[in-house]
Amino acid sequence: MSTLQVLALAGLAAVLAPARASASPEPPVEPRLYPVGGRFSLGATVGIGVFDTLTRTGTLDLRAGWDFNDWLGVDAMVTGALSGHTALADRIGQHLLQTPPVGTVDDLSDLWQLKAMVLGGVRLSPLYGKFNLGSDLPIRYQGYLWLGAGAAWLDRTSVVVCRSVASREQGTCADWLTESRVAPVASGALGFRLFTGVHGAVLLELRFVVWKDSYLLGVDRAAAEAGTVTGQAAPSPGFTNTVLVDLGYAFFF
């Protein structure tokens, strides 16, 4: 090979090498713009029950959290709730009272209403990313899975056991059987932190709250309307699952 050919090949290689490198650059790795590790947070959310059949629930949560790092944290929360029967539950009670009190009937399940709750749990946040709300509004977010437990204050008003009928014709009761108790609860959530800056984020989550149910079987309606205790506790009452959609805001310190 002549000296001229060697120089030509060397020049061609020098021209192609930068072009090949620029054609496939290494993708840059963007660092977290809003790290939360080692920070304390305070937040509040409002929630509304979904998939409600016999009871409806609205909540207000106050939350405090600590993030050990960018993917693991703990939270404690205090919840107050406004709850009551749905229109379906009220119609069931009305129609039942309009029928003669003959024989026995089972009370309804899933009638316990949430009044207050305290929870503690662990938050796992494996997902961090960004999406754009237009060309000039990037939103950075953190997805999380939350698991915990606590205690709930519950009330229950029957729509079957009436101890004093106000009007048979209108199907109204003057004294439904009511109960109250404190019960252990388990809770889980899937949620997102949508960061608005270094010191805050919008909270959006789907939360599940589960407690053990209880209700009566074999209620003698005539005896109940006479004020007599009747019926027996269901041996396997199952569990009530209340599903909430929560929306709120958290501050980071």
BELWOUR-V927835 format. One record per residue. RES is the residue in one letter. PHI is phi in radians with two decimals (* if undefined). PSI is psi in whole degrees, 0 to 359 (* if undefined). BURIAL is + if it has 9 or more other ideal C-beta (glycine too) atoms within 8 Angstrom, else -. Layout:
res = <RES | RES>
phi = <PHI | PHI>
psi = <PSI | PSI>
burial = <BURIAL | BURIAL>
This chain:
res = <M | S | T | L | Q | V | L | A | L | A | G | L | A | A | V | L | A | P | A | R | A | S | A | S | P | E | P | P | V | E | P | R | L | Y | P | V | G | G | R | F | S | L | G | A | T | V | G | I | G | V | F | D | T | L | T | R | T | G | T | L | D | L | R | A | G | W | D | F | N | D | W | L | G | V | D | A | M | V | T | G | A | L | S | G | H | T | A | L | A | D | R | I | G | Q | H | L | L | Q | T | P | P | V | G | T | V | D | D | L | S | D | L | W | Q | L | K | A | M | V | L | G | G | V | R | L | S | P | L | Y | G | K | F | N | L | G | S | D | L | P | I | R | Y | Q | G | Y | L | W | L | G | A | G | A | A | W | L | D | R | T | S | V | V | V | C | R | S | V | A | S | R | E | Q | G | T | C | A | D | W | L | T | E | S | R | V | A | P | V | A | S | G | A | L | G | F | R | L | F | T | G | V | H | G | A | V | L | L | E | L | R | F | V | V | W | K | D | S | Y | L | L | G | V | D | R | A | A | A | E | A | G | T | V | T | G | Q | A | A | P | S | P | G | F | T | N | T | V | L | V | D | L | G | Y | A | F | F | F>
phi = <* | -1.37 | -1.09 | -1.14 | -1.17 | -1.09 | -1.14 | -1.15 | -1.13 | -1.12 | -1.16 | -1.10 | -1.11 | -1.16 | -1.33 | -1.32 | -1.04 | -1.12 | -1.11 | -1.17 | -1.19 | -1.29 | -1.28 | -2.35 | -1.24 | -1.23 | -1.16 | -1.24 | -1.73 | -1.43 | -1.24 | -1.11 | -1.36 | -2.21 | -1.22 | -2.04 | -1.05 | 1.31 | -2.18 | -1.73 | -2.34 | -2.25 | -2.64 | -2.50 | -2.40 | -1.97 | -2.30 | -2.34 | -1.25 | -2.12 | 1.05 | -1.30 | -1.92 | -1.91 | -2.25 | -2.09 | -2.46 | -2.25 | -2.30 | -2.29 | -1.92 | -2.03 | -2.25 | -2.30 | -2.48 | -2.37 | -1.78 | -1.17 | -2.66 | -1.36 | -2.27 | -2.38 | -2.66 | -2.26 | -2.40 | -2.23 | -2.51 | -2.09 | -2.18 | -1.95 | -2.40 | -1.93 | -2.52 | -3.05 | -1.34 | -1.40 | -1.09 | -1.12 | -1.08 | -1.13 | -1.16 | -1.05 | -1.10 | -1.12 | -1.13 | -1.12 | -1.18 | -1.37 | -1.73 | -1.06 | -1.38 | -1.99 | 1.39 | -2.00 | -2.60 | -1.57 | -1.25 | -1.54 | -1.46 | 1.03 | -1.85 | -1.22 | -1.94 | -1.31 | -2.01 | -2.78 | -2.83 | -2.18 | -2.38 | -2.38 | -2.92 | -1.87 | -2.06 | -1.83 | -2.20 | -1.41 | -1.97 | -2.42 | -2.85 | -2.57 | -2.39 | -1.98 | -1.74 | 1.70 | -1.26 | -2.03 | -2.35 | -1.35 | -2.01 | -1.70 | -2.39 | -2.29 | -1.62 | -2.48 | -2.05 | -2.09 | -2.34 | -2.92 | -2.70 | 3.09 | -2.34 | -2.26 | -1.69 | -2.14 | -2.15 | -2.44 | -2.12 | -1.20 | -2.02 | -2.12 | -1.60 | -1.84 | -1.69 | -2.82 | -1.41 | -1.46 | -2.66 | -1.19 | -1.13 | -1.54 | 1.23 | -2.01 | -2.05 | -1.55 | -2.68 | -1.27 | -1.16 | -2.13 | -2.47 | -2.44 | -2.84 | -1.89 | -2.32 | -1.20 | -2.33 | -2.00 | -2.52 | -2.46 | -2.63 | -2.03 | -2.62 | -2.39 | -1.78 | -1.84 | -1.21 | -1.79 | 2.89 | -1.16 | -1.93 | -2.91 | -2.73 | -1.33 | -1.86 | -2.41 | -2.64 | -1.93 | -2.03 | -2.02 | -2.18 | -2.18 | -2.45 | -1.34 | -1.45 | -2.79 | -2.90 | -1.78 | -2.03 | 1.10 | -1.38 | -1.41 | -1.11 | -1.11 | -1.14 | -1.10 | -1.21 | -1.52 | 1.59 | -1.55 | -1.23 | -2.55 | 1.61 | -2.37 | -1.14 | -1.09 | -1.22 | -2.31 | -1.33 | 1.38 | -2.25 | -1.75 | -2.04 | -1.75 | -1.90 | -2.18 | -1.81 | -1.91 | -2.41 | -2.93 | -2.54 | -2.22 | -1.86 | -1.92 | -2.17>
psi = <134 | 164 | 325 | 320 | 321 | 315 | 324 | 316 | 320 | 320 | 320 | 319 | 322 | 328 | 320 | 327 | 311 | 323 | 319 | 322 | 321 | 340 | 333 | 71 | 156 | 129 | 133 | 146 | 113 | 126 | 162 | 126 | 331 | 77 | 145 | 354 | 134 | 24 | 151 | 146 | 148 | 136 | 169 | 143 | 154 | 145 | 154 | 137 | 141 | 160 | 31 | 131 | 304 | 337 | 151 | 147 | 136 | 141 | 158 | 121 | 141 | 129 | 146 | 137 | 160 | 130 | 114 | 321 | 196 | 356 | 356 | 130 | 173 | 152 | 149 | 141 | 150 | 132 | 134 | 148 | 146 | 124 | 164 | 183 | 149 | 170 | 328 | 315 | 318 | 322 | 322 | 313 | 319 | 312 | 323 | 316 | 336 | 353 | 152 | 143 | 73 | 133 | 194 | 160 | 150 | 142 | 168 | 146 | 170 | 41 | 357 | 135 | 134 | 130 | 323 | 162 | 146 | 136 | 150 | 146 | 177 | 140 | 120 | 127 | 76 | 350 | 127 | 133 | 193 | 141 | 165 | 130 | 72 | 175 | 336 | 16 | 79 | 137 | 121 | 139 | 160 | 122 | 143 | 158 | 129 | 132 | 133 | 189 | 171 | 212 | 147 | 143 | 121 | 145 | 151 | 130 | 119 | 153 | 14 | 317 | 99 | 126 | 355 | 112 | 128 | 316 | 117 | 320 | 317 | 349 | 44 | 146 | 137 | 343 | 84 | 152 | 124 | 148 | 156 | 148 | 162 | 129 | 148 | 145 | 151 | 149 | 145 | 156 | 149 | 125 | 177 | 142 | 120 | 102 | 132 | 354 | 191 | 330 | 14 | 160 | 144 | 137 | 131 | 123 | 158 | 116 | 141 | 131 | 125 | 132 | 163 | 134 | 169 | 143 | 172 | 147 | 153 | 44 | 123 | 107 | 319 | 317 | 320 | 319 | 340 | 1 | 9 | 140 | 129 | 161 | 168 | 151 | 138 | 128 | 330 | 78 | 344 | 198 | 150 | 131 | 113 | 127 | 128 | 143 | 120 | 140 | 131 | 203 | 145 | 141 | 139 | 139 | *>
burial = <- | - | - | - | - | + | - | - | - | - | - | - | - | - | - | - | - | - | - | - | - | - | - | - | - | - | - | - | - | - | - | - | - | + | - | + | - | - | + | - | + | + | + | + | + | + | + | + | + | - | - | + | - | + | + | + | + | + | + | + | + | + | + | + | + | + | + | - | - | + | - | + | + | + | + | + | + | + | + | - | + | - | + | - | + | + | - | - | + | + | - | + | + | + | + | + | + | + | - | - | - | - | - | - | - | + | + | + | + | + | + | + | + | + | + | + | + | + | + | + | + | + | + | + | + | - | - | + | - | - | - | - | - | - | - | - | - | - | + | + | + | + | + | + | + | + | - | + | + | + | + | + | + | + | + | + | + | + | + | + | + | + | + | + | + | - | - | - | - | - | + | + | + | - | - | + | + | - | - | - | - | - | + | + | + | + | + | + | + | + | + | + | + | + | + | - | - | - | - | + | + | + | + | - | + | + | + | + | + | + | + | + | + | - | + | + | + | + | + | + | + | - | - | + | + | - | - | - | - | + | + | - | + | + | - | - | + | - | - | + | - | + | + | + | + | + | + | + | + | + | + | + | ->
